[in-house]
Amino acid sequence: MGEEGAVTLLDEPSEGMQAENIDRMRDLILDRKSSGKSVVLVEQHLRLAERVADEYIIMDQGRAVLQGGAFEIDRARIRAHIVV
């Protein structure tokens, strides 16, 4: 079975990774996207998500609180929903 129409789902792939490995992960995601494949990324590492996302859905306690294209949502609005 081929990859046609396949979607890659990544759930927190940067968890516990060193910075250089996060950069490699970013490159792999971007390569996949550039080949026309869809990637769904669940990620708390904001810098990684910002570098690869075309669209965001920010969740808070299981609810979507912010949604839109990468250029529609400013960083301050995203950060307002991040709890550390």
N, CA, C and O atoms as CSV, one atom per row, in Angstrom:
chain,resi,resn,atom,element,x,y,z
A,1,MET,N,N,0.843,-1.173,0.000
A,1,MET,CA,C,0.000,0.000,0.000
A,1,MET,C,C,0.888,1.234,0.000
A,1,MET,O,O,1.807,1.324,0.814
A,2,GLY,N,N,0.640,2.185,-0.888
A,2,GLY,CA,C,1.452,3.385,-1.017
A,2,GLY,C,C,1.073,4.465,-0.022
A,2,GLY,O,O,0.212,4.271,0.836
A,3,GLU,N,N,1.729,5.604,-0.152
A,3,GLU,CA,C,1.505,6.716,0.760
A,3,GLU,C,C,0.507,7.730,0.228
A,3,GLU,O,O,0.265,8.746,0.880
A,4,GLU,N,N,-0.072,7.489,-0.924
A,4,GLU,CA,C,-0.990,8.453,-1.506
A,4,GLU,C,C,-2.130,8.745,-0.537
A,4,GLU,O,O,-2.811,7.828,-0.079
A,5,GLY,N,N,-2.335,10.018,-0.229
A,5,GLY,CA,C,-3.390,10.418,0.695
A,5,GLY,C,C,-3.041,10.189,2.149
A,5,GLY,O,O,-3.868,10.449,3.023
A,6,ALA,N,N,-1.839,9.710,2.435
A,6,ALA,CA,C,-1.449,9.421,3.809
A,6,ALA,C,C,-1.249,10.711,4.603
A,6,ALA,O,O,-0.783,11.720,4.074
A,7,VAL,N,N,-1.605,10.651,5.862
A,7,VAL,CA,C,-1.406,11.761,6.788
A,7,VAL,C,C,-0.459,11.271,7.875
A,7,VAL,O,O,-0.649,10.185,8.424
A,8,THR,N,N,0.550,12.060,8.182
A,8,THR,CA,C,1.455,11.739,9.269
A,8,THR,C,C,0.983,12.472,10.517
A,8,THR,O,O,0.816,13.691,10.497
A,9,LEU,N,N,0.769,11.739,11.596
A,9,LEU,CA,C,0.358,12.321,12.864
A,9,LEU,C,C,1.520,12.228,13.828
A,9,LEU,O,O,2.010,11.137,14.119
A,10,LEU,N,N,1.962,13.370,14.322
A,10,LEU,CA,C,3.072,13.431,15.274
A,10,LEU,C,C,2.562,14.019,16.589
A,10,LEU,O,O,2.068,15.146,16.620
A,11,ASP,N,N,2.683,13.262,17.657
A,11,ASP,CA,C,2.215,13.691,18.966
A,11,ASP,C,C,3.425,13.968,19.856
A,11,ASP,O,O,4.083,13.047,20.341
A,12,GLU,N,N,3.702,15.245,20.058
A,12,GLU,CA,C,4.815,15.705,20.899
A,12,GLU,C,C,6.159,15.081,20.491
A,12,GLU,O,O,6.852,14.523,21.342
A,13,PRO,N,N,6.537,15.163,19.221
A,13,PRO,CA,C,7.787,14.519,18.807
A,13,PRO,C,C,9.038,15.151,19.422
A,13,PRO,O,O,10.084,14.502,19.468
A,14,SER,N,N,8.960,16.385,19.889
A,14,SER,CA,C,10.153,17.032,20.439
A,14,SER,C,C,10.354,16.743,21.933
A,14,SER,O,O,11.352,17.166,22.517
A,15,GLU,N,N,9.430,16.041,22.538
A,15,GLU,CA,C,9.509,15.737,23.972
A,15,GLU,C,C,10.847,15.083,24.317
A,15,GLU,O,O,11.165,14.004,23.817
A,16,GLY,N,N,11.612,15.733,25.158
A,16,GLY,CA,C,12.892,15.196,25.619
A,16,GLY,C,C,14.036,15.292,24.622
A,16,GLY,O,O,15.116,14.765,24.889
A,17,MET,N,N,13.841,15.939,23.494
A,17,MET,CA,C,14.886,16.039,22.463
A,17,MET,C,C,15.832,17.205,22.736
A,17,MET,O,O,15.438,18.235,23.283
A,18,GLN,N,N,17.073,17.018,22.346
A,18,GLN,CA,C,18.043,18.108,22.372
A,18,GLN,C,C,17.769,19.034,21.198
A,18,GLN,O,O,17.142,18.644,20.212
A,19,ALA,N,N,18.253,20.274,21.320
A,19,ALA,CA,C,17.971,21.313,20.319
A,19,ALA,C,C,18.330,20.893,18.899
A,19,ALA,O,O,17.551,21.138,17.978
A,20,GLU,N,N,19.484,20.269,18.696
A,20,GLU,CA,C,19.872,19.905,17.325
A,20,GLU,C,C,18.951,18.825,16.756
A,20,GLU,O,O,18.737,18.774,15.545
A,21,ASN,N,N,18.413,17.974,17.607
A,21,ASN,CA,C,17.481,16.953,17.127
A,21,ASN,C,C,16.116,17.560,16.819
A,21,ASN,O,O,15.416,17.088,15.924
A,22,ILE,N,N,15.736,18.594,17.548
A,22,ILE,CA,C,14.493,19.310,17.224
A,22,ILE,C,C,14.630,19.955,15.853
A,22,ILE,O,O,13.683,19.949,15.068
A,23,ASP,N,N,15.805,20.513,15.559
A,23,ASP,CA,C,16.045,21.094,14.229
A,23,ASP,C,C,15.938,20.024,13.139
A,23,ASP,O,O,15.391,20.284,12.068
A,24,ARG,N,N,16.450,18.840,13.404
A,24,ARG,CA,C,16.339,17.742,12.427
A,24,ARG,C,C,14.877,17.336,12.235
A,24,ARG,O,O,14.436,17.069,11.118
A,25,MET,N,N,14.134,17.293,13.348
A,25,MET,CA,C,12.708,16.968,13.267
A,25,MET,C,C,11.983,18.000,12.418
A,25,MET,O,O,11.149,17.652,11.583
A,26,ARG,N,N,12.304,19.278,12.635
A,26,ARG,CA,C,11.707,20.353,11.836
A,26,ARG,C,C,11.976,20.133,10.357
A,26,ARG,O,O,11.068,20.249,9.535
A,27,ASP,N,N,13.217,19.817,10.015
A,27,ASP,CA,C,13.580,19.589,8.615
A,27,ASP,C,C,12.822,18.402,8.021
A,27,ASP,O,O,12.392,18.456,6.869
A,28,LEU,N,N,12.659,17.337,8.797
A,28,LEU,CA,C,11.909,16.172,8.311
A,28,LEU,C,C,10.443,16.526,8.056
A,28,LEU,O,O,9.858,16.099,7.061
A,29,ILE,N,N,9.859,17.308,8.961
A,29,ILE,CA,C,8.468,17.724,8.777
A,29,ILE,C,C,8.338,18.601,7.529
A,29,ILE,O,O,7.426,18.414,6.723
A,30,LEU,N,N,9.258,19.560,7.378
A,30,LEU,CA,C,9.205,20.450,6.216
A,30,LEU,C,C,9.421,19.688,4.912
A,30,LEU,O,O,8.794,20.006,3.902
A,31,ASP,N,N,10.301,18.686,4.921
A,31,ASP,CA,C,10.511,17.849,3.726
A,31,ASP,C,C,9.233,17.101,3.377
A,31,ASP,O,O,8.856,17.009,2.209
A,32,ARG,N,N,8.578,16.574,4.382
A,32,ARG,CA,C,7.331,15.828,4.155
A,32,ARG,C,C,6.270,16.751,3.558
A,32,ARG,O,O,5.579,16.390,2.605
A,33,LYS,N,N,6.152,17.948,4.136
A,33,LYS,CA,C,5.181,18.918,3.622
A,33,LYS,C,C,5.504,19.326,2.186
A,33,LYS,O,O,4.606,19.430,1.350
A,34,SER,N,N,6.782,19.556,1.904
A,34,SER,CA,C,7.161,20.015,0.565
A,34,SER,C,C,6.920,18.947,-0.492
A,34,SER,O,O,6.823,19.259,-1.679
A,35,SER,N,N,6.824,17.692,-0.070
A,35,SER,CA,C,6.521,16.626,-1.026
A,35,SER,C,C,5.012,16.430,-1.183
A,35,SER,O,O,4.567,15.484,-1.833
A,36,GLY,N,N,4.227,17.333,-0.583
A,36,GLY,CA,C,2.780,17.292,-0.758
A,36,GLY,C,C,2.036,16.442,0.251
A,36,GLY,O,O,0.833,16.227,0.107
A,37,LYS,N,N,2.722,15.959,1.261
A,37,LYS,CA,C,2.093,15.121,2.282
A,37,LYS,C,C,1.543,15.991,3.413
A,37,LYS,O,O,2.089,17.053,3.712
A,38,SER,N,N,0.475,15.537,4.026
A,38,SER,CA,C,-0.120,16.252,5.153
A,38,SER,C,C,0.513,15.786,6.458
A,38,SER,O,O,0.806,14.604,6.638
A,39,VAL,N,N,0.716,16.740,7.366
A,39,VAL,CA,C,1.267,16.442,8.682
A,39,VAL,C,C,0.376,17.109,9.724
A,39,VAL,O,O,0.090,18.303,9.638
A,40,VAL,N,N,-0.055,16.331,10.703
A,40,VAL,CA,C,-0.773,16.867,11.848
A,40,VAL,C,C,0.198,16.786,13.015
A,40,VAL,O,O,0.670,15.707,13.373
A,41,LEU,N,N,0.489,17.936,13.600
A,41,LEU,CA,C,1.483,18.021,14.667
A,41,LEU,C,C,0.810,18.483,15.955
A,41,LEU,O,O,0.223,19.564,16.005
A,42,VAL,N,N,0.900,17.663,16.984
A,42,VAL,CA,C,0.460,18.043,18.323
A,42,VAL,C,C,1.746,18.373,19.075
A,42,VAL,O,O,2.586,17.498,19.283
A,43,GLU,N,N,1.900,19.625,19.479
A,43,GLU,CA,C,3.211,20.054,19.982
A,43,GLU,C,C,3.094,21.199,20.973
A,43,GLU,O,O,2.320,22.134,20.768
A,44,GLN,N,N,3.866,21.120,22.046
A,44,GLN,CA,C,3.935,22.211,23.009
A,44,GLN,C,C,5.172,23.088,22.788
A,44,GLN,O,O,5.263,24.188,23.333
A,45,HIS,N,N,6.098,22.608,22.006
A,45,HIS,CA,C,7.315,23.371,21.696
A,45,HIS,C,C,6.931,24.426,20.658
A,45,HIS,O,O,6.928,24.160,19.456
A,46,LEU,N,N,6.610,25.617,21.137
A,46,LEU,CA,C,6.053,26.663,20.286
A,46,LEU,C,C,6.960,27.020,19.117
A,46,LEU,O,O,6.478,27.214,18.001
A,47,ARG,N,N,8.240,27.107,19.350
A,47,ARG,CA,C,9.164,27.490,18.271
A,47,ARG,C,C,9.120,26.482,17.117
A,47,ARG,O,O,9.128,26.876,15.951
A,48,LEU,N,N,9.075,25.195,17.433
A,48,LEU,CA,C,8.972,24.171,16.386
A,48,LEU,C,C,7.652,24.331,15.635
A,48,LEU,O,O,7.632,24.346,14.404
A,49,ALA,N,N,6.564,24.449,16.369
A,49,ALA,CA,C,5.246,24.581,15.737
A,49,ALA,C,C,5.190,25.807,14.833
A,49,ALA,O,O,4.653,25.738,13.727
A,50,GLU,N,N,5.737,26.920,15.292
A,50,GLU,CA,C,5.725,28.148,14.487
A,50,GLU,C,C,6.490,27.980,13.177
A,50,GLU,O,O,6.117,28.563,12.159
A,51,ARG,N,N,7.534,27.202,13.201
A,51,ARG,CA,C,8.374,27.042,12.014
A,51,ARG,C,C,7.769,26.131,10.962
A,51,ARG,O,O,8.133,26.213,9.789
A,52,VAL,N,N,6.846,25.261,11.365
A,52,VAL,CA,C,6.331,24.290,10.401
A,52,VAL,C,C,4.838,24.420,10.106
A,52,VAL,O,O,4.363,23.882,9.107
A,53,ALA,N,N,4.093,25.125,10.957
A,53,ALA,CA,C,2.630,25.125,10.831
A,53,ALA,C,C,2.123,26.089,9.767
A,53,ALA,O,O,2.622,27.205,9.624
A,54,ASP,N,N,1.131,25.635,9.032
A,54,ASP,CA,C,0.373,26.503,8.134
A,54,ASP,C,C,-0.870,27.009,8.853
A,54,ASP,O,O,-1.332,28.124,8.613
A,55,GLU,N,N,-1.402,26.173,9.738
A,55,GLU,CA,C,-2.596,26.513,10.504
A,55,GLU,C,C,-2.405,26.060,11.944
A,55,GLU,O,O,-1.709,25.084,12.221
A,56,TYR,N,N,-3.037,26.790,12.852
A,56,TYR,CA,C,-2.971,26.461,14.263
A,56,TYR,C,C,-4.360,26.197,14.814
A,56,TYR,O,O,-5.344,26.800,14.385
A,57,ILE,N,N,-4.417,25.288,15.769
A,57,ILE,CA,C,-5.570,25.160,16.652
A,57,ILE,C,C,-4.967,25.091,18.050
A,57,ILE,O,O,-4.278,24.127,18.384
A,58,ILE,N,N,-5.221,26.092,18.854
A,58,ILE,CA,C,-4.720,26.147,20.222
A,58,ILE,C,C,-5.816,25.597,21.122
A,58,ILE,O,O,-6.953,26.069,21.103
A,59,MET,N,N,-5.451,24.584,21.914
A,59,MET,CA,C,-6.410,23.929,22.799
A,59,MET,C,C,-6.148,24.356,24.241
A,59,MET,O,O,-5.004,24.555,24.650
A,60,ASP,N,N,-7.229,24.491,24.996
A,60,ASP,CA,C,-7.141,24.764,26.430
A,60,ASP,C,C,-8.177,23.888,27.114
A,60,ASP,O,O,-9.380,24.070,26.927
A,61,GLN,N,N,-7.704,22.943,27.902
A,61,GLN,CA,C,-8.560,21.999,28.615
A,61,GLN,C,C,-9.542,21.302,27.674
A,61,GLN,O,O,-10.730,21.171,27.968
A,62,GLY,N,N,-9.011,20.859,26.537
A,62,GLY,CA,C,-9.804,20.088,25.596
A,62,GLY,C,C,-10.683,20.880,24.652
A,62,GLY,O,O,-11.407,20.294,23.847
A,63,ARG,N,N,-10.634,22.197,24.733
A,63,ARG,CA,C,-11.455,23.042,23.848
A,63,ARG,C,C,-10.545,23.856,22.933
A,63,ARG,O,O,-9.485,24.321,23.351
A,64,ALA,N,N,-10.965,24.021,21.694
A,64,ALA,CA,C,-10.236,24.895,20.767
A,64,ALA,C,C,-10.549,26.336,21.162
A,64,ALA,O,O,-11.708,26.751,21.145
A,65,VAL,N,N,-9.506,27.105,21.521
A,65,VAL,CA,C,-9.708,28.491,21.944
A,65,VAL,C,C,-9.173,29.494,20.936
A,65,VAL,O,O,-9.480,30.683,21.014
A,66,LEU,N,N,-8.384,29.024,20.002
A,66,LEU,CA,C,-7.797,29.906,19.004
A,66,LEU,C,C,-7.508,29.063,17.770
A,66,LEU,O,O,-6.947,27.972,17.870
A,67,GLN,N,N,-7.891,29.569,16.622
A,67,GLN,CA,C,-7.715,28.802,15.400
A,67,GLN,C,C,-7.491,29.757,14.239
A,67,GLN,O,O,-8.107,30.821,14.174
A,68,GLY,N,N,-6.609,29.375,13.323
A,68,GLY,CA,C,-6.401,30.192,12.141
A,68,GLY,C,C,-5.097,29.871,11.455
A,68,GLY,O,O,-4.332,29.007,11.883
A,69,GLY,N,N,-4.867,30.596,10.372
A,69,GLY,CA,C,-3.638,30.426,9.619
A,69,GLY,C,C,-2.448,31.004,10.357
A,69,GLY,O,O,-2.594,31.841,11.248
A,70,ALA,N,N,-1.286,30.551,9.978
A,70,ALA,CA,C,-0.055,30.977,10.641
A,70,ALA,C,C,0.123,32.490,10.599
A,70,ALA,O,O,0.711,33.064,11.515
A,71,PHE,N,N,-0.373,33.144,9.552
A,71,PHE,CA,C,-0.207,34.585,9.430
A,71,PHE,C,C,-1.388,35.358,10.007
A,71,PHE,O,O,-1.350,36.586,10.076
A,72,GLU,N,N,-2.440,34.644,10.425
A,72,GLU,CA,C,-3.624,35.292,10.981
A,72,GLU,C,C,-3.551,35.463,12.495
A,72,GLU,O,O,-4.210,36.337,13.059
A,73,ILE,N,N,-2.752,34.632,13.144
A,73,ILE,CA,C,-2.701,34.635,14.602
A,73,ILE,C,C,-1.346,35.173,15.033
A,73,ILE,O,O,-0.306,34.610,14.689
A,74,ASP,N,N,-1.363,36.261,15.786
A,74,ASP,CA,C,-0.076,36.794,16.229
A,74,ASP,C,C,0.411,36.022,17.455
A,74,ASP,O,O,-0.367,35.402,18.179
A,75,ARG,N,N,1.699,36.082,17.654
A,75,ARG,CA,C,2.364,35.308,18.694
A,75,ARG,C,C,1.830,35.635,20.087
A,75,ARG,O,O,1.727,34.742,20.928
A,76,ALA,N,N,1.493,36.878,20.342
A,76,ALA,CA,C,0.991,37.282,21.657
A,76,ALA,C,C,-0.320,36.557,21.977
A,76,ALA,O,O,-0.537,36.139,23.114
A,77,ARG,N,N,-1.182,36.408,20.988
A,77,ARG,CA,C,-2.446,35.698,21.219
A,77,ARG,C,C,-2.206,34.216,21.495
A,77,ARG,O,O,-2.906,33.613,22.308
A,78,ILE,N,N,-1.224,33.633,20.822
A,78,ILE,CA,C,-0.898,32.237,21.082
A,78,ILE,C,C,-0.338,32.099,22.483
A,78,ILE,O,O,-0.770,31.236,23.247
A,79,ARG,N,N,0.620,32.945,22.822
A,79,ARG,CA,C,1.262,32.867,24.139
A,79,ARG,C,C,0.284,33.106,25.288
A,79,ARG,O,O,0.500,32.616,26.397
A,80,ALA,N,N,-0.781,33.849,25.034
A,80,ALA,CA,C,-1.770,34.109,26.072
A,80,ALA,C,C,-2.435,32.826,26.559
A,80,ALA,O,O,-2.985,32.790,27.659
A,81,HIS,N,N,-2.385,31.778,25.745
A,81,HIS,CA,C,-3.029,30.524,26.093
A,81,HIS,C,C,-2.037,29.481,26.592
A,81,HIS,O,O,-2.426,28.346,26.869
A,82,ILE,N,N,-0.774,29.841,26.711
A,82,ILE,CA,C,0.245,28.892,27.138
A,82,ILE,C,C,0.438,29.031,28.645
A,82,ILE,O,O,0.668,30.125,29.160
A,83,VAL,N,N,0.341,27.907,29.331
A,83,VAL,CA,C,0.559,27.883,30.771
A,83,VAL,C,C,1.805,27.051,31.022
A,83,VAL,O,O,1.910,25.911,30.568
A,84,VAL,N,N,2.739,27.632,31.747
A,84,VAL,CA,C,3.981,26.922,32.035
A,84,VAL,C,C,4.006,26.531,33.485
A,84,VAL,O,O,4.971,25.918,33.943
